[in-house]
Amino acid sequence: MKVRPSMRSDRNVINRSSFVKKLSSLVGRWRASSTKIVCENLLFLELEPWREIACEKASLSINTDKEALLSFKYHLSSESSETLSSWYVNNSSPCNWTGVLCNESRDRLQDNQLTGTIPDQVGDLSRLSVLNMSSNHITGAIPLNITMCLELEILDLKENKISGTIPAELGRLRNLEILKLGSNQLVGDIPPSISNLSSLDTLSLGTNNLGGRIPDDLDRLQNLKVLDLTINQLEGTVPSSIYNITSLVNLAVASNNLWGEIPSDVGDRLPNLLIFNFCINKFTGGIPGSLHNLTNITVIRMAHNLLEGSVPPGLGNLPQLRMYNIGYNRIKSSGDQGLDFITSLTNSTHLNFLAIDGNFLEGVIPESIGNLSTSLTSLHMGQNKIYGSIPPSISHLSSLALLNLSHNLISGELPPEIGELGEMQELYLASNNISGRIPSSLGNLRQLSQLDLSSNRLVGGIPTTFSNFQRLLSMDLSNNRLNESIPKEILGLPDLSTLLNLSKNSLTGPLPQEVEALESVVTIDLSHNHLSGRIPESISKCKSLEELFMANNSFSGSIPDTLGEVRGLEILDLSTNQLTGSIPSSLQELQALHLLNLSFNNLEGVVPSEESLKSLPCSYRRKLKALLEFGLYERPWKKICCLSYYTYNRFSDSNMLGNRFVYLSKEKQSKEIADRVGVI
């Protein structure tokens, strides 16, 4: 056995006993060192640097660990052949393997697309202190042998596809400080034995399918700082003992089936709380006012519950607040000053998310809303009883990316100052009483992706400045009083892909040929206007179109034969126009088509026969034939609805007699037609 030169000294000769003592100490240091495994982080085997000293015990232990690690490799695979390429038998020390940690240096292999199961041999790594295999595609159950790793301090298996239950035996890992099993497919109850992990700092079990109740004795975890049980199927009440874990910094139980009242003194009992997330449950009672006494709290989320009462005072005490979400409850306020609590939030200079939507809040938006944090990016105030006008000061919220004031009683004109919100991406002002013209300054919102001004009292035309919306995905201006022509500029928006809805206005003139530029849009609704002229042949270039509504206008001429080129078309409603000619035979090429309404026109000729429809899916043929002949149209509230007389078109009688259908029109119908066609 040789000792490194660095261990010799002319003035300090190591005798046999001192050498043995030194060697014993070194081996002890090696044995006490922690083995760390991270497979997102794939950390393995922490050794002291004295490994050049020959030692039978050390050799035996490292070989055992080496075999266990090789077993890991054989149970796992990686889409990247390089991930575990350094792991092979002839490579003398695992400390040289990729992802192996010796001492304090760390080599992390994050998100390696590793697949397979965790082998039972993990239990052979008796000195294992960190096992992190997060963000991979690991399957199977958590092996029971993992509980043999009694020195384990961190177990992180989040973001995999691990199934089965949480082993009750994990309660044996008394040194465990961090347990992260979130974002998997775990089922069953949370084992009460988790309460034995007295050193636990973080317990993260969110985004699984865990059921049952939250264990009553989790308050034994007096070092716990993070408790995340979100997005599961837990039920019952939150045990009162949870509120005794004074060390808690993050308490999150959102998206479960929990009920009961939140203690009014929760803020007093959990004085260190920074994150409080109780969203999407069935909690009752009021908003605990004590939460507003936690001067360092950053997140308060209680949306989508059954909370009642008013917003308690004290919001001005929260300078560190970043998110306040009490949306979709039963919170009330009344009078013009019903929203004055917003003024208190002006002290929260870091606020970036505010949601009070879906409640029974009444009042006028205070001018002080413009004094909220310049970091505010999302403001949700829809579905309340807010009235009055939108204050121009809202333009001071320079970082605002989402503004939702829909479904209120807001009146007055749109302040041109809204056009100064240069970061705006989503603007929802639907279902109010907003009047006047759409300000052209709105076109300055060049980042806009969603625009909904529907169901208001807007008049005039659509600003040509809307051509600046180069990132717009959806535009809904329906159900207003717009009364000019459709500007060709809005038909050239390159990203418009979800919806263009201009229905239920008083728009006039022809549909511009530029409609051909809407190559990506899925739904176009121009119905219930005063549009005229021919349907442009160029509409066939809208290759992504699935739904086209042009009913209740004054379009004339023939149905473009080119419509047959829009192969993805599922719904086509051209009813109540002045169309003439015959039904284009090209429509039989529309194999996705299942709803067609051509009623209330001046069409003539022969209805396509069953033979001509043979290219269509069998389940649609009979329905489509009826739609062609009688103007049947499927509604969400009716199975089939006859919208018009067949005599409004001049199809051959021989094609119609003998057909029977459900006749459920709300329109005034001729008894003669009903008797002739038959009702079932």
Secondary structure, DSSP 8 states (H G I E B T S, - for coil): ----GGG--TT----HHHHHHHHHHHHHHHHHS-EEEESSS--B----S-TTS--HHHHHHHHHHHHHHHHHHHHEEESSTTTTTT--TTSS-GGGSTTB--TT------S--EEEE--GGGGG-TTEEEEE--SSEEES---GGGGG-TT--EEE--SS--EEE--GGGGG-TT--EEE--SSEEEE---GGGGG-TT--EEE--SSEE-S---GGGGG-TT--EEE--SS--EEE--GGGGG-TT-SEEE--SSEEEEE--TTHHHH-TT--EEE--SSEEESB--GGGGG-TT--EEE--SS--BS---S-GGG-TT--EEE--SS--B--STTTTTHHHHGGG-TT--EEE--SSB-EEE--GGGGGS-TT--EEE--SSEEEE---GGGGG-TT--EEE--SSEE-SB--GGGGG-TT--EEE--SS--EEE--GGGGG-TT--EEE--SSEEEE---GGGGG-TT--EEE--SSEE-SB--GGGGG-TT--SEEE--SS--EE---GGGGG--S-SEEE--SSEEEEE--GGGGG-TT--EEE--SSEEEE---GGGGG-TT--EEE--SSEEEE---GGGGG-TT--EEE--SSEEEE----TTTTTTS-HHHHHHHHHHHHH-EEEETTEEEEE-S-GGGSEE-GGGTTT--B----SS---HHHHHHH-B-
